[in-house]
Amino acid sequence: LFQVLCELAYRWFCPAGGSVLDPFAGGSVRGCVAARTGLRYVGVDLSRTQVDENAVQAAHIEAIAREANAKWVPPRWLCADARALPRLDGVGGGFDFVFSCPPYYDLERYSDDPKDLSGATTYEEFLVGYRAIIRAALAKLKPDRFCAFVVGEIRDPSSGFCRNFVGDTIHAFQECGARL
């Protein structure tokens, strides 16, 4: 199902032959779907293990695409902190679409890396890092282009109430100069 969502988002919001930036590239789907739809894709993730696994999965899908004489633009994954996007070699700028699925604060812990947002001590600390990544990604976007993050609500385990992650995501984008 997520593959279909990716393809629809790419076809609706990214020009043919365009480019996609994914600042939370914790899976291969967004990169592989971009590759199959003829888009240049750059994904950034903190986890070397995840980046390597993305490449393994992409190689398998590439073999299938080549056997079928289907379109394939090799995706690129970089092992880095997306807050460093302005300084990362080989990322460049001028992306046509930013598309990602961020961590949901404390819903799942991805690593012990102190830069990992899923390990933030407080939700407010998480949001500071989250906004920094949104700002860095938007700075790489061409004018009059689109950005989409796949998010849902998360519950605060101590109170049982929702944290308003969807609203906080919208607010973070607006603080960084994007419009809904």
ABEGO torsion letter per residue (X at the ends): XAAAAAAAAAAAABBBGBBBBBABBABAAAAAAAAAAGBBBBBBBABAAAAAAAAAAAAAAAAAAAAAGBBBBBBBBBBBBAAAAAABBGAEBGBABBBBBBBBEAABBABABAABAAABABAAAAAAAAAAAAAAAAAABBBGBBBBBBBBBBBBAAAGBBAGAAAAAAAAAAAAGBBX
